[in-house]
Amino acid sequence: MDDAVRAALDRGGLIDITTTGAKTGRARRVEIVFHNFDRHLYISGMPVPSRKRGWLANVEANPRLSVHVKGAIQADLPAIARVITDADERRRVLERVARAWNRTDLNTMLAHSPLMELTIEGYPS
């Protein structure tokens, strides 16, 4: 991983992720926002009480995915996702996500927002 890719990951923003379908086994690519807090990479989503995102179900079934950095800097990076279910850790991270998104409904986010941490080989070092 070169310095330009590291710098893109440092900023956070829009990426694509490709997961493996939990039921189909097929590659599923979706555009999503990621956050970088203290050089840890997180993906969350808006709270939707009544449905689980496909990408989250896919990651729960198979945590290996690809991260596609887009824009001026482009890279396809293998990654491993860890779904965050621990209440204290969810609160610590989602408080920061809520601030980044100017949201005031933290309790709703805690109850209904997906949250995972990405590990990408070669990042952050």
N, C-alpha and C positions, 0 to 999 in steps of 0.2 A: 504494500500500500504506500503510495507516494504522499508527499506533503500536501498537495492540492486536494486529494481525496480526504485526508485527515481534516483539513481546514473546512471542507464542505460538511463533514460530519459534526465538527465543532459548532457550526452555526445552527444546526437543526433546520427544519423546514419540510418541504415536500419531497417524498421519495415514492417509489413503487416497491412493493414486496411481492414475491412469488412464493406461495405456499403450495403444499400438496393437499388436494381435496381429501377430506376425512372419509368421505363415502366413495368418491370416484377414483381417487388416486391420481387425478389429473392435475396438472399445474394450473394454479389460479393466481392471476396477477391483479393487484389493486393499488390505486394511488392512495397515499395516506400521509398524514403529518407525523413527524417524529420530533421529539424534544431532546435536547442535550442539557442535562443538569449535572454539573460537576463531572463532566466527561463520562457520564452514564447515559445510554441511549434508551429512550422510552417511547412506546406507542400507546396512545390512548384513543378514546373516541367519545363522541357525544353520548350522553346517557339515553338509552332507549330501554324502557322497562320490559317490553314484551318480546324481545327477540335477541338472540345471540348472533353476533356477526359471523359470517362464514369464515373470515380469516382467523377469527379467534378459535372456532371449532377446529379448523385445520391445524392450527398451532398446538392445540391441546392434544390432537392425535399424533402429530409429528412436528417436533419443535425446530427441525431444520428448515431453513428458508433462504431465499436470496433477497438481498437488499440492492435495489437499483438506484444509484445516485443519478439525479437528472439535472439538466441545465447546462451551464458552461462547463462544469466538471461532470464527467460521466464515468460510472464504474458499476460493475456487477460484483457483489461481494457475498460470499457464503456467510451465513449467520446462524445463530441458535437463539431461540426465543424462550424466555421464562415468563409464564403467566404469573402475575403477582396477585396472590389471594390473601396474604397476611394483612389483617386489618390495619395494623400500625404502619406497615410499609406502604400500603395503599394510600393512607392518609398523608404521609410525608410527601409522596410523589404527586398525588392528585391535588394537593394544596398548591403546588407549584404550577401544575397544568392549568388549574382554575385561574391563577393569577395571569399566566401567559395568555389565556383566552378571555380575560376580563369577565369571568363568570362569578356569580355570587351564590350558586346552588351547589356548594360543595357536598352537602349531605346527599343530594340526588346523584351526584357524580360517584360518590362512594358506594352507593347502593347499586348503580346501574351502568357505570362506564367500564368498558374493557380496559385492561392495563397489562402491558408486558414490557420486559426489559430485553434489549437486544445485546448479544455478545458477538462482535465481529473480530475475527483473528487479525491481529496487527493494530487494533485500535483499543486504547488510546495511545499506546507507546510509540 
